[in-house]
Amino acid sequence: MSGMTLQLAREMQDRLYEAAERSHRPVDDLVQGVLDVYLDVYLNDYLGDDSDDDDEPTNEEILSDITQGIRDALADKGRPAREILAEIRKELGHDANHSSRY
């Protein structure tokens, strides 16, 4: 697996470590899960849409959405990743028994 470095505010780092500890998961897995869900939704909502809408999000908007997603996950807001991914798979017509780590 290749690596990537992200610059996060100290508060965000502390929250990630706290959430990882509470969920008994490595922080890398926690962040990976949040990003997997975000990108699945992003690919479906933005890139999967065949309309003539040229309003693509900027890099700043994408990063802001990712940051907000991480904040929401750390605050136990939102829905479980399994639930969201199952919904996305259903909308895309994928087999509901499709194996996944989430």
ROKEVEX-540273 format. One record per atom (N, C-alpha, C, O): atom name; residue in three letters; x, y, z; residue number from 0. Coordinates in nm, 3 decimals. Example, Ala and Ser with C-alpha at 12.3 -4.5 7.8 and 13.67 -1.06 7.14 Angstrom:
<sites>
+----+-----+---------+---------+---------+-----+
| at |  aa |      c1 |      c2 |      c3 |   i |
+----+-----+---------+---------+---------+-----+
|  N | ala |   1.319 |  -0.569 |   0.780 |   0 |
| CA | ala |   1.230 |  -0.450 |   0.780 |   0 |
|  C | ala |   1.320 |  -0.330 |   0.780 |   0 |
|  O | ala |   1.424 |  -0.332 |   0.846 |   0 |
|  N | ser |   1.285 |  -0.225 |   0.708 |   1 |
| CA | ser |   1.367 |  -0.106 |   0.714 |   1 |
|  C | ser |   1.290 |   0.003 |   0.787 |   1 |
|  O | ser |   1.341 |   0.114 |   0.804 |   1 |
+----+-----+---------+---------+---------+-----+
</sites>
This chain:
<sites>
+----+-----+---------+---------+---------+-----+
| at |  aa |      c1 |      c2 |      c3 |   i |
+----+-----+---------+---------+---------+-----+
|  N | met |   0.085 |  -0.117 |   0.000 |   0 |
| CA | met |   0.000 |   0.000 |   0.000 |   0 |
|  C | met |   0.089 |   0.123 |   0.000 |   0 |
|  O | met |   0.187 |   0.129 |   0.074 |   0 |
|  N | ser |   0.056 |   0.219 |  -0.082 |   1 |
| CA | ser |   0.134 |   0.342 |  -0.084 |   1 |
|  C | ser |   0.080 |   0.437 |   0.022 |   1 |
|  O | ser |  -0.029 |   0.417 |   0.075 |   1 |
|  N | gly |   0.157 |   0.539 |   0.052 |   2 |
| CA | gly |   0.119 |   0.631 |   0.158 |   2 |
|  C | gly |   0.085 |   0.769 |   0.106 |   2 |
|  O | gly |   0.117 |   0.804 |  -0.008 |   2 |
|  N | met |   0.018 |   0.846 |   0.190 |   3 |
| CA | met |  -0.018 |   0.983 |   0.159 |   3 |
|  C | met |  -0.011 |   1.061 |   0.290 |   3 |
|  O | met |  -0.048 |   1.011 |   0.396 |   3 |
|  N | thr |   0.035 |   1.183 |   0.281 |   4 |
| CA | thr |   0.043 |   1.268 |   0.399 |   4 |
|  C | thr |  -0.063 |   1.376 |   0.389 |   4 |
|  O | thr |  -0.073 |   1.445 |   0.288 |   4 |
|  N | leu |  -0.141 |   1.392 |   0.495 |   5 |
| CA | leu |  -0.242 |   1.497 |   0.503 |   5 |
|  C | leu |  -0.206 |   1.589 |   0.620 |   5 |
|  O | leu |  -0.161 |   1.542 |   0.724 |   5 |
|  N | gln |  -0.227 |   1.717 |   0.602 |   6 |
| CA | gln |  -0.205 |   1.813 |   0.709 |   6 |
|  C | gln |  -0.339 |   1.836 |   0.779 |   6 |
|  O | gln |  -0.432 |   1.890 |   0.719 |   6 |
|  N | leu |  -0.348 |   1.797 |   0.904 |   7 |
| CA | leu |  -0.471 |   1.813 |   0.982 |   7 |
|  C | leu |  -0.442 |   1.900 |   1.104 |   7 |
|  O | leu |  -0.334 |   1.896 |   1.161 |   7 |
|  N | ala |  -0.542 |   1.977 |   1.141 |   8 |
| CA | ala |  -0.530 |   2.057 |   1.263 |   8 |
|  C | ala |  -0.511 |   1.964 |   1.382 |   8 |
|  O | ala |  -0.559 |   1.850 |   1.381 |   8 |
|  N | arg |  -0.441 |   2.010 |   1.483 |   9 |
| CA | arg |  -0.413 |   1.928 |   1.601 |   9 |
|  C | arg |  -0.542 |   1.877 |   1.663 |   9 |
|  O | arg |  -0.550 |   1.762 |   1.707 |   9 |
|  N | glu |  -0.644 |   1.962 |   1.667 |  10 |
| CA | glu |  -0.774 |   1.922 |   1.723 |  10 |
|  C | glu |  -0.831 |   1.803 |   1.645 |  10 |
|  O | glu |  -0.884 |   1.710 |   1.705 |  10 |
|  N | met |  -0.821 |   1.807 |   1.512 |  11 |
| CA | met |  -0.872 |   1.697 |   1.431 |  11 |
|  C | met |  -0.793 |   1.569 |   1.458 |  11 |
|  O | met |  -0.851 |   1.461 |   1.467 |  11 |
|  N | gln |  -0.663 |   1.582 |   1.472 |  12 |
| CA | gln |  -0.580 |   1.465 |   1.502 |  12 |
|  C | gln |  -0.621 |   1.404 |   1.636 |  12 |
|  O | gln |  -0.636 |   1.282 |   1.647 |  12 |
|  N | asp |  -0.639 |   1.488 |   1.736 |  13 |
| CA | asp |  -0.681 |   1.439 |   1.868 |  13 |
|  C | asp |  -0.815 |   1.369 |   1.860 |  13 |
|  O | asp |  -0.834 |   1.264 |   1.921 |  13 |
|  N | arg |  -0.907 |   1.426 |   1.785 |  14 |
| CA | arg |  -1.040 |   1.365 |   1.771 |  14 |
|  C | arg |  -1.033 |   1.232 |   1.699 |  14 |
|  O | arg |  -1.104 |   1.138 |   1.734 |  14 |
|  N | leu |  -0.946 |   1.223 |   1.597 |  15 |
| CA | leu |  -0.930 |   1.097 |   1.526 |  15 |
|  C | leu |  -0.875 |   0.988 |   1.617 |  15 |
|  O | leu |  -0.923 |   0.875 |   1.618 |  15 |
|  N | tyr |  -0.773 |   1.023 |   1.694 |  16 |
| CA | tyr |  -0.715 |   0.925 |   1.786 |  16 |
|  C | tyr |  -0.816 |   0.883 |   1.893 |  16 |
|  O | tyr |  -0.820 |   0.766 |   1.932 |  16 |
|  N | glu |  -0.895 |   0.978 |   1.940 |  17 |
| CA | glu |  -0.997 |   0.945 |   2.040 |  17 |
|  C | glu |  -1.102 |   0.851 |   1.981 |  17 |
|  O | glu |  -1.142 |   0.753 |   2.044 |  17 |
|  N | ala |  -1.148 |   0.882 |   1.861 |  18 |
| CA | ala |  -1.248 |   0.797 |   1.796 |  18 |
|  C | ala |  -1.193 |   0.658 |   1.767 |  18 |
|  O | ala |  -1.263 |   0.558 |   1.782 |  18 |
|  N | ala |  -1.068 |   0.652 |   1.725 |  19 |
| CA | ala |  -1.005 |   0.523 |   1.697 |  19 |
|  C | ala |  -0.997 |   0.440 |   1.826 |  19 |
|  O | ala |  -1.024 |   0.320 |   1.826 |  19 |
|  N | glu |  -0.961 |   0.506 |   1.934 |  20 |
| CA | glu |  -0.952 |   0.435 |   2.062 |  20 |
|  C | glu |  -1.089 |   0.386 |   2.107 |  20 |
|  O | glu |  -1.104 |   0.272 |   2.150 |  20 |
|  N | arg |  -1.189 |   0.472 |   2.096 |  21 |
| CA | arg |  -1.325 |   0.435 |   2.137 |  21 |
|  C | arg |  -1.381 |   0.322 |   2.053 |  21 |
|  O | arg |  -1.456 |   0.237 |   2.103 |  21 |
|  N | ser |  -1.346 |   0.319 |   1.925 |  22 |
| CA | ser |  -1.399 |   0.216 |   1.836 |  22 |
|  C | ser |  -1.308 |   0.094 |   1.827 |  22 |
|  O | ser |  -1.337 |  -0.002 |   1.755 |  22 |
|  N | his |  -1.197 |   0.098 |   1.900 |  23 |
| CA | his |  -1.100 |  -0.012 |   1.900 |  23 |
|  C | his |  -1.050 |  -0.044 |   1.759 |  23 |
|  O | his |  -1.037 |  -0.160 |   1.720 |  23 |
|  N | arg |  -1.023 |   0.062 |   1.684 |  24 |
| CA | arg |  -0.973 |   0.048 |   1.548 |  24 |
|  C | arg |  -0.848 |   0.133 |   1.534 |  24 |
|  O | arg |  -0.835 |   0.236 |   1.600 |  24 |
|  N | pro |  -0.756 |   0.089 |   1.449 |  25 |
| CA | pro |  -0.642 |   0.176 |   1.420 |  25 |
|  C | pro |  -0.691 |   0.305 |   1.352 |  25 |
|  O | pro |  -0.786 |   0.301 |   1.273 |  25 |
|  N | val |  -0.628 |   0.415 |   1.382 |  26 |
| CA | val |  -0.670 |   0.543 |   1.324 |  26 |
|  C | val |  -0.666 |   0.538 |   1.171 |  26 |
|  O | val |  -0.751 |   0.598 |   1.105 |  26 |
|  N | asp |  -0.569 |   0.468 |   1.114 |  27 |
| CA | asp |  -0.562 |   0.456 |   0.968 |  27 |
|  C | asp |  -0.688 |   0.390 |   0.913 |  27 |
|  O | asp |  -0.741 |   0.433 |   0.810 |  27 |
|  N | asp |  -0.737 |   0.285 |   0.981 |  28 |
| CA | asp |  -0.859 |   0.218 |   0.937 |  28 |
|  C | asp |  -0.980 |   0.309 |   0.946 |  28 |
|  O | asp |  -1.066 |   0.310 |   0.857 |  28 |
|  N | leu |  -0.986 |   0.386 |   1.054 |  29 |
| CA | leu |  -1.098 |   0.479 |   1.073 |  29 |
|  C | leu |  -1.102 |   0.581 |   0.960 |  29 |
|  O | leu |  -1.207 |   0.602 |   0.899 |  29 |
|  N | val |  -0.990 |   0.643 |   0.932 |  30 |
| CA | val |  -0.983 |   0.743 |   0.825 |  30 |
|  C | val |  -1.011 |   0.677 |   0.690 |  30 |
|  O | val |  -1.084 |   0.733 |   0.607 |  30 |
|  N | gln |  -0.955 |   0.560 |   0.667 |  31 |
| CA | gln |  -0.979 |   0.488 |   0.542 |  31 |
|  C | gln |  -1.129 |   0.463 |   0.521 |  31 |
|  O | gln |  -1.180 |   0.480 |   0.411 |  31 |
|  N | gly |  -1.197 |   0.423 |   0.628 |  32 |
| CA | gly |  -1.341 |   0.398 |   0.618 |  32 |
|  C | gly |  -1.419 |   0.522 |   0.582 |  32 |
|  O | gly |  -1.508 |   0.519 |   0.497 |  32 |
|  N | val |  -1.386 |   0.633 |   0.648 |  33 |
| CA | val |  -1.454 |   0.760 |   0.619 |  33 |
|  C | val |  -1.430 |   0.801 |   0.474 |  33 |
|  O | val |  -1.523 |   0.843 |   0.405 |  33 |
|  N | leu |  -1.307 |   0.790 |   0.429 |  34 |
| CA | leu |  -1.274 |   0.828 |   0.291 |  34 |
|  C | leu |  -1.339 |   0.734 |   0.190 |  34 |
|  O | leu |  -1.384 |   0.778 |   0.085 |  34 |
|  N | asp |  -1.343 |   0.604 |   0.221 |  35 |
| CA | asp |  -1.410 |   0.509 |   0.130 |  35 |
|  C | asp |  -1.555 |   0.548 |   0.109 |  35 |
|  O | asp |  -1.604 |   0.552 |  -0.005 |  35 |
|  N | val |  -1.624 |   0.576 |   0.219 |  36 |
| CA | val |  -1.766 |   0.613 |   0.208 |  36 |
|  C | val |  -1.780 |   0.743 |   0.131 |  36 |
|  O | val |  -1.864 |   0.754 |   0.041 |  36 |
|  N | tyr |  -1.699 |   0.842 |   0.165 |  37 |
| CA | tyr |  -1.709 |   0.971 |   0.097 |  37 |
|  C | tyr |  -1.686 |   0.955 |  -0.053 |  37 |
|  O | tyr |  -1.763 |   1.007 |  -0.134 |  37 |
|  N | leu |  -1.582 |   0.883 |  -0.090 |  38 |
| CA | leu |  -1.551 |   0.868 |  -0.232 |  38 |
|  C | leu |  -1.657 |   0.787 |  -0.305 |  38 |
|  O | leu |  -1.687 |   0.816 |  -0.421 |  38 |
|  N | asp |  -1.714 |   0.686 |  -0.241 |  39 |
| CA | asp |  -1.823 |   0.611 |  -0.304 |  39 |
|  C | asp |  -1.941 |   0.704 |  -0.333 |  39 |
|  O | asp |  -1.999 |   0.699 |  -0.441 |  39 |
|  N | val |  -1.976 |   0.786 |  -0.236 |  40 |
| CA | val |  -2.086 |   0.880 |  -0.255 |  40 |
|  C | val |  -2.049 |   0.984 |  -0.359 |  40 |
|  O | val |  -2.130 |   1.017 |  -0.446 |  40 |
|  N | tyr |  -1.928 |   1.036 |  -0.350 |  41 |
| CA | tyr |  -1.882 |   1.137 |  -0.447 |  41 |
|  C | tyr |  -1.886 |   1.082 |  -0.589 |  41 |
|  O | tyr |  -1.936 |   1.148 |  -0.680 |  41 |
|  N | leu |  -1.833 |   0.962 |  -0.607 |  42 |
| CA | leu |  -1.831 |   0.903 |  -0.741 |  42 |
|  C | leu |  -1.971 |   0.881 |  -0.794 |  42 |
|  O | leu |  -1.997 |   0.898 |  -0.913 |  42 |
|  N | asn |  -2.062 |   0.842 |  -0.706 |  43 |
| CA | asn |  -2.200 |   0.819 |  -0.747 |  43 |
|  C | asn |  -2.273 |   0.951 |  -0.774 |  43 |
|  O | asn |  -2.337 |   0.966 |  -0.879 |  43 |
|  N | asp |  -2.264 |   1.045 |  -0.681 |  44 |
| CA | asp |  -2.340 |   1.170 |  -0.692 |  44 |
|  C | asp |  -2.285 |   1.266 |  -0.796 |  44 |
|  O | asp |  -2.362 |   1.331 |  -0.868 |  44 |
|  N | tyr |  -2.154 |   1.276 |  -0.806 |  45 |
| CA | tyr |  -2.096 |   1.375 |  -0.895 |  45 |
|  C | tyr |  -2.050 |   1.317 |  -1.028 |  45 |
|  O | tyr |  -2.079 |   1.373 |  -1.134 |  45 |
|  N | leu |  -1.980 |   1.206 |  -1.024 |  46 |
| CA | leu |  -1.924 |   1.152 |  -1.147 |  46 |
|  C | leu |  -2.018 |   1.056 |  -1.217 |  46 |
|  O | leu |  -2.005 |   1.033 |  -1.337 |  46 |
|  N | gly |  -2.112 |   0.999 |  -1.144 |  47 |
| CA | gly |  -2.205 |   0.904 |  -1.204 |  47 |
|  C | gly |  -2.324 |   0.972 |  -1.270 |  47 |
|  O | gly |  -2.402 |   0.906 |  -1.338 |  47 |
|  N | asp |  -2.337 |   1.100 |  -1.252 |  48 |
| CA | asp |  -2.449 |   1.175 |  -1.306 |  48 |
|  C | asp |  -2.417 |   1.217 |  -1.449 |  48 |
|  O | asp |  -2.316 |   1.284 |  -1.473 |  48 |
|  N | asp |  -2.502 |   1.179 |  -1.543 |  49 |
| CA | asp |  -2.477 |   1.210 |  -1.684 |  49 |
|  C | asp |  -2.539 |   1.342 |  -1.729 |  49 |
|  O | asp |  -2.543 |   1.370 |  -1.849 |  49 |
|  N | ser |  -2.588 |   1.422 |  -1.637 |  50 |
| CA | ser |  -2.648 |   1.549 |  -1.677 |  50 |
|  C | ser |  -2.542 |   1.644 |  -1.731 |  50 |
|  O | ser |  -2.422 |   1.618 |  -1.720 |  50 |
|  N | asp |  -2.588 |   1.752 |  -1.790 |  51 |
| CA | asp |  -2.497 |   1.851 |  -1.846 |  51 |
|  C | asp |  -2.450 |   1.952 |  -1.744 |  51 |
|  O | asp |  -2.402 |   2.060 |  -1.780 |  51 |
|  N | asp |  -2.462 |   1.919 |  -1.618 |  52 |
| CA | asp |  -2.421 |   2.009 |  -1.510 |  52 |
|  C | asp |  -2.269 |   2.015 |  -1.501 |  52 |
|  O | asp |  -2.204 |   1.914 |  -1.475 |  52 |
|  N | asp |  -2.213 |   2.133 |  -1.524 |  53 |
| CA | asp |  -2.068 |   2.151 |  -1.522 |  53 |
|  C | asp |  -2.017 |   2.203 |  -1.388 |  53 |
|  O | asp |  -1.901 |   2.243 |  -1.378 |  53 |
|  N | asp |  -2.101 |   2.203 |  -1.286 |  54 |
| CA | asp |  -2.062 |   2.256 |  -1.156 |  54 |
|  C | asp |  -1.989 |   2.150 |  -1.074 |  54 |
|  O | asp |  -2.044 |   2.096 |  -0.978 |  54 |
|  N | glu |  -1.866 |   2.121 |  -1.112 |  55 |
| CA | glu |  -1.786 |   2.025 |  -1.038 |  55 |
|  C | glu |  -1.731 |   2.093 |  -0.913 |  55 |
|  O | glu |  -1.697 |   2.212 |  -0.916 |  55 |
|  N | pro |  -1.723 |   2.018 |  -0.803 |  56 |
| CA | pro |  -1.670 |   2.079 |  -0.680 |  56 |
|  C | pro |  -1.522 |   2.111 |  -0.694 |  56 |
|  O | pro |  -1.448 |   2.041 |  -0.763 |  56 |
|  N | thr |  -1.482 |   2.217 |  -0.629 |  57 |
| CA | thr |  -1.340 |   2.254 |  -0.628 |  57 |
|  C | thr |  -1.266 |   2.165 |  -0.529 |  57 |
|  O | thr |  -1.328 |   2.097 |  -0.447 |  57 |
|  N | asn |  -1.135 |   2.165 |  -0.537 |  58 |
| CA | asn |  -1.055 |   2.089 |  -0.441 |  58 |
|  C | asn |  -1.084 |   2.135 |  -0.298 |  58 |
|  O | asn |  -1.089 |   2.054 |  -0.206 |  58 |
|  N | glu |  -1.102 |   2.264 |  -0.281 |  59 |
| CA | glu |  -1.132 |   2.317 |  -0.147 |  59 |
|  C | glu |  -1.265 |   2.264 |  -0.096 |  59 |
|  O | glu |  -1.277 |   2.230 |   0.022 |  59 |
|  N | glu |  -1.365 |   2.256 |  -0.184 |  60 |
| CA | glu |  -1.496 |   2.203 |  -0.144 |  60 |
|  C | glu |  -1.486 |   2.054 |  -0.109 |  60 |
|  O | glu |  -1.547 |   2.008 |  -0.013 |  60 |
|  N | ile |  -1.410 |   1.981 |  -0.188 |  61 |
| CA | ile |  -1.391 |   1.838 |  -0.161 |  61 |
|  C | ile |  -1.324 |   1.819 |  -0.026 |  61 |
|  O | ile |  -1.368 |   1.737 |   0.055 |  61 |
|  N | leu |  -1.216 |   1.893 |  -0.002 |  62 |
| CA | leu |  -1.146 |   1.882 |   0.127 |  62 |
|  C | leu |  -1.235 |   1.924 |   0.243 |  62 |
|  O | leu |  -1.230 |   1.864 |   0.351 |  62 |
|  N | ser |  -1.315 |   2.026 |   0.222 |  63 |
| CA | ser |  -1.407 |   2.070 |   0.325 |  63 |
|  C | ser |  -1.510 |   1.962 |   0.356 |  63 |
|  O | ser |  -1.541 |   1.937 |   0.472 |  63 |
|  N | asp |  -1.561 |   1.897 |   0.252 |  64 |
| CA | asp |  -1.657 |   1.788 |   0.271 |  64 |
|  C | asp |  -1.594 |   1.671 |   0.344 |  64 |
|  O | asp |  -1.656 |   1.611 |   0.431 |  64 |
|  N | ile |  -1.471 |   1.637 |   0.308 |  65 |
| CA | ile |  -1.401 |   1.528 |   0.377 |  65 |
|  C | ile |  -1.381 |   1.562 |   0.524 |  65 |
|  O | ile |  -1.406 |   1.479 |   0.611 |  65 |
|  N | thr |  -1.337 |   1.685 |   0.550 |  66 |
| CA | thr |  -1.316 |   1.729 |   0.688 |  66 |
|  C | thr |  -1.447 |   1.722 |   0.766 |  66 |
|  O | thr |  -1.449 |   1.676 |   0.880 |  66 |
|  N | gln |  -1.555 |   1.768 |   0.704 |  67 |
| CA | gln |  -1.685 |   1.764 |   0.772 |  67 |
|  C | gln |  -1.728 |   1.619 |   0.797 |  67 |
|  O | gln |  -1.785 |   1.588 |   0.902 |  67 |
|  N | gly |  -1.702 |   1.532 |   0.701 |  68 |
| CA | gly |  -1.735 |   1.391 |   0.718 |  68 |
|  C | gly |  -1.659 |   1.329 |   0.834 |  68 |
|  O | gly |  -1.715 |   1.250 |   0.910 |  68 |
|  N | ile |  -1.533 |   1.364 |   0.847 |  69 |
| CA | ile |  -1.452 |   1.313 |   0.958 |  69 |
|  C | ile |  -1.505 |   1.368 |   1.090 |  69 |
|  O | ile |  -1.518 |   1.294 |   1.188 |  69 |
|  N | arg |  -1.537 |   1.498 |   1.093 |  70 |
| CA | arg |  -1.593 |   1.558 |   1.215 |  70 |
|  C | arg |  -1.723 |   1.489 |   1.254 |  70 |
|  O | arg |  -1.745 |   1.457 |   1.371 |  70 |
|  N | asp |  -1.810 |   1.466 |   1.156 |  71 |
| CA | asp |  -1.938 |   1.400 |   1.184 |  71 |
|  C | asp |  -1.916 |   1.259 |   1.237 |  71 |
|  O | asp |  -1.982 |   1.216 |   1.332 |  71 |
|  N | ala |  -1.823 |   1.185 |   1.176 |  72 |
| CA | ala |  -1.794 |   1.049 |   1.222 |  72 |
|  C | ala |  -1.741 |   1.049 |   1.364 |  72 |
|  O | ala |  -1.779 |   0.965 |   1.445 |  72 |
|  N | leu |  -1.655 |   1.144 |   1.394 |  73 |
| CA | leu |  -1.598 |   1.151 |   1.529 |  73 |
|  C | leu |  -1.703 |   1.190 |   1.633 |  73 |
|  O | leu |  -1.692 |   1.153 |   1.750 |  73 |
|  N | ala |  -1.804 |   1.263 |   1.591 |  74 |
| CA | ala |  -1.910 |   1.304 |   1.681 |  74 |
|  C | ala |  -2.026 |   1.203 |   1.682 |  74 |
|  O | ala |  -2.132 |   1.229 |   1.738 |  74 |
|  N | asp |  -2.002 |   1.088 |   1.619 |  75 |
| CA | asp |  -2.105 |   0.983 |   1.609 |  75 |
|  C | asp |  -2.232 |   1.034 |   1.542 |  75 |
|  O | asp |  -2.342 |   0.991 |   1.576 |  75 |
|  N | lys |  -2.216 |   1.124 |   1.447 |  76 |
| CA | lys |  -2.330 |   1.173 |   1.370 |  76 |
|  C | lys |  -2.337 |   1.092 |   1.241 |  76 |
|  O | lys |  -2.238 |   1.034 |   1.197 |  76 |
|  N | gly |  -2.452 |   1.089 |   1.184 |  77 |
| CA | gly |  -2.466 |   1.021 |   1.057 |  77 |
|  C | gly |  -2.507 |   0.876 |   1.074 |  77 |
|  O | gly |  -2.557 |   0.835 |   1.178 |  77 |
|  N | arg |  -2.485 |   0.798 |   0.967 |  78 |
| CA | arg |  -2.526 |   0.658 |   0.964 |  78 |
|  C | arg |  -2.403 |   0.569 |   0.948 |  78 |
|  O | arg |  -2.299 |   0.614 |   0.900 |  78 |
|  N | pro |  -2.416 |   0.444 |   0.990 |  79 |
| CA | pro |  -2.303 |   0.352 |   0.976 |  79 |
|  C | pro |  -2.265 |   0.333 |   0.830 |  79 |
|  O | pro |  -2.350 |   0.334 |   0.741 |  79 |
|  N | ala |  -2.135 |   0.317 |   0.806 |  80 |
| CA | ala |  -2.085 |   0.300 |   0.669 |  80 |
|  C | ala |  -2.150 |   0.181 |   0.600 |  80 |
|  O | ala |  -2.183 |   0.189 |   0.482 |  80 |
|  N | arg |  -2.170 |   0.071 |   0.672 |  81 |
| CA | arg |  -2.234 |  -0.047 |   0.611 |  81 |
|  C | arg |  -2.370 |  -0.013 |   0.553 |  81 |
|  O | arg |  -2.405 |  -0.055 |   0.443 |  81 |
|  N | glu |  -2.446 |   0.064 |   0.628 |  82 |
| CA | glu |  -2.580 |   0.103 |   0.584 |  82 |
|  C | glu |  -2.575 |   0.190 |   0.458 |  82 |
|  O | glu |  -2.650 |   0.168 |   0.363 |  82 |
|  N | ile |  -2.487 |   0.286 |   0.458 |  83 |
| CA | ile |  -2.474 |   0.376 |   0.343 |  83 |
|  C | ile |  -2.425 |   0.301 |   0.221 |  83 |
|  O | ile |  -2.478 |   0.319 |   0.111 |  83 |
|  N | leu |  -2.323 |   0.216 |   0.238 |  84 |
| CA | leu |  -2.271 |   0.141 |   0.125 |  84 |
|  C | leu |  -2.374 |   0.044 |   0.070 |  84 |
|  O | leu |  -2.382 |   0.025 |  -0.052 |  84 |
|  N | ala |  -2.454 |  -0.018 |   0.156 |  85 |
| CA | ala |  -2.560 |  -0.107 |   0.110 |  85 |
|  C | ala |  -2.661 |  -0.029 |   0.026 |  85 |
|  O | ala |  -2.709 |  -0.078 |  -0.077 |  85 |
|  N | glu |  -2.694 |   0.091 |   0.070 |  86 |
| CA | glu |  -2.787 |   0.176 |  -0.005 |  86 |
|  C | glu |  -2.730 |   0.214 |  -0.142 |  86 |
|  O | glu |  -2.800 |   0.212 |  -0.242 |  86 |
|  N | ile |  -2.602 |   0.249 |  -0.143 |  87 |
| CA | ile |  -2.537 |   0.287 |  -0.269 |  87 |
|  C | ile |  -2.533 |   0.168 |  -0.363 |  87 |
|  O | ile |  -2.563 |   0.181 |  -0.482 |  87 |
|  N | arg |  -2.497 |   0.050 |  -0.310 |  88 |
| CA | arg |  -2.494 |  -0.070 |  -0.394 |  88 |
|  C | arg |  -2.632 |  -0.100 |  -0.453 |  88 |
|  O | arg |  -2.644 |  -0.136 |  -0.570 |  88 |
|  N | lys |  -2.735 |  -0.084 |  -0.371 |  89 |
| CA | lys |  -2.872 |  -0.108 |  -0.417 |  89 |
|  C | lys |  -2.907 |  -0.012 |  -0.530 |  89 |
|  O | lys |  -2.964 |  -0.052 |  -0.631 |  89 |
|  N | glu |  -2.874 |   0.116 |  -0.511 |  90 |
| CA | glu |  -2.902 |   0.216 |  -0.614 |  90 |
|  C | glu |  -2.827 |   0.188 |  -0.744 |  90 |
|  O | glu |  -2.877 |   0.216 |  -0.853 |  90 |
|  N | leu |  -2.706 |   0.132 |  -0.731 |  91 |
| CA | leu |  -2.625 |   0.101 |  -0.849 |  91 |
|  C | leu |  -2.658 |  -0.035 |  -0.907 |  91 |
|  O | leu |  -2.605 |  -0.073 |  -1.012 |  91 |
|  N | gly |  -2.747 |  -0.110 |  -0.840 |  92 |
| CA | gly |  -2.786 |  -0.241 |  -0.890 |  92 |
|  C | gly |  -2.688 |  -0.352 |  -0.860 |  92 |
|  O | gly |  -2.691 |  -0.456 |  -0.925 |  92 |
|  N | his |  -2.601 |  -0.331 |  -0.761 |  93 |
| CA | his |  -2.507 |  -0.436 |  -0.722 |  93 |
|  C | his |  -2.576 |  -0.537 |  -0.632 |  93 |
|  O | his |  -2.672 |  -0.505 |  -0.562 |  93 |
|  N | asp |  -2.525 |  -0.659 |  -0.634 |  94 |
| CA | asp |  -2.577 |  -0.766 |  -0.552 |  94 |
|  C | asp |  -2.569 |  -0.727 |  -0.405 |  94 |
|  O | asp |  -2.465 |  -0.682 |  -0.358 |  94 |
|  N | ala |  -2.680 |  -0.742 |  -0.333 |  95 |
| CA | ala |  -2.683 |  -0.704 |  -0.192 |  95 |
|  C | ala |  -2.590 |  -0.791 |  -0.108 |  95 |
|  O | ala |  -2.550 |  -0.751 |   0.001 |  95 |
|  N | asn |  -2.556 |  -0.910 |  -0.158 |  96 |
| CA | asn |  -2.466 |  -0.998 |  -0.084 |  96 |
|  C | asn |  -2.320 |  -0.976 |  -0.124 |  96 |
|  O | asn |  -2.232 |  -1.054 |  -0.086 |  96 |
|  N | his |  -2.294 |  -0.871 |  -0.200 |  97 |
| CA | his |  -2.158 |  -0.840 |  -0.243 |  97 |
|  C | his |  -2.068 |  -0.827 |  -0.121 |  97 |
|  O | his |  -2.098 |  -0.752 |  -0.028 |  97 |
|  N | ser |  -1.960 |  -0.899 |  -0.122 |  98 |
| CA | ser |  -1.872 |  -0.896 |  -0.006 |  98 |
|  C | ser |  -1.801 |  -0.762 |   0.001 |  98 |
|  O | ser |  -1.763 |  -0.704 |  -0.101 |  98 |
|  N | ser |  -1.784 |  -0.714 |   0.121 |  99 |
| CA | ser |  -1.718 |  -0.587 |   0.145 |  99 |
|  C | ser |  -1.664 |  -0.587 |   0.286 |  99 |
|  O | ser |  -1.711 |  -0.661 |   0.372 |  99 |
|  N | arg |  -1.564 |  -0.506 |   0.308 | 100 |
| CA | arg |  -1.511 |  -0.496 |   0.443 | 100 |
|  C | arg |  -1.593 |  -0.400 |   0.527 | 100 |
|  O | arg |  -1.568 |  -0.390 |   0.647 | 100 |
|  N | tyr |  -1.691 |  -0.330 |   0.470 | 101 |
| CA | tyr |  -1.774 |  -0.237 |   0.546 | 101 |
|  C | tyr |  -1.918 |  -0.277 |   0.538 | 101 |
|  O | tyr |  -2.004 |  -0.210 |   0.596 | 101 |
+----+-----+---------+---------+---------+-----+
</sites>
